[in-house]
Amino acid sequence: MATIKGVYEELKKMKRKGVDIGMFGESFIEMYEKDQEPSTTKEVHVTFVKNKKEGGSDGKNN
């Protein structure tokens, strides 16, 4: 059974030799290399809540 890294390495060898690896092969190489780059971003989730009308001093909307 082939590993993802093994397939990547084989496709890179074929490409260096000048073999046409097709669109799938090119995409596979690009995605593997992109996945190997260290991530410089962080995903965050933010919720914005806006009061529809001003409430009393207790903060409740009356």
Buried (B, 14 or more C-beta within 10 A) or exposed (E): EEEEEEBBEEBBEEBEEEEEBEEEBEEBBEEBEEEEEEEEEEEEEEEEEEEEEEEEEEEEEE
